Amino acid sequence: MPGHGRGRPSGGVNVYRGAIALFGVVFVGIGLALIVVTTIHGGAAFGYLIGVLFVALGIGRLYLLRTRR
């Protein structure tokens, strides 16, 4: 197999890692949008909580993706 044993991930793994990174960024964006919309509409605690949880989910996913090579 060409490239076997060179320490590089296969093409499928790169697509998977890219998709996971994209989802992490999307979750951070959704969380920030929720926080902004909640602030504009008067600030309910539930909206802030969900927004912060989405941001934490996205950042956590990106962190785990970066630490696991």
C-alpha angles and dihedrals in degrees: 000000000000113000094013113148097015094114095246123125118246122256094262092056091053091053091049093049090048092051092049090050090050092051090049092053091045091052091051089050093049091049093050091047091051091051092049094047091046090052092049093050097051105280118271114194092230092058092051091047094051091045093052091046091053091049091048091048092052095045091046092051092050091047093052091046091053096046095047108069 
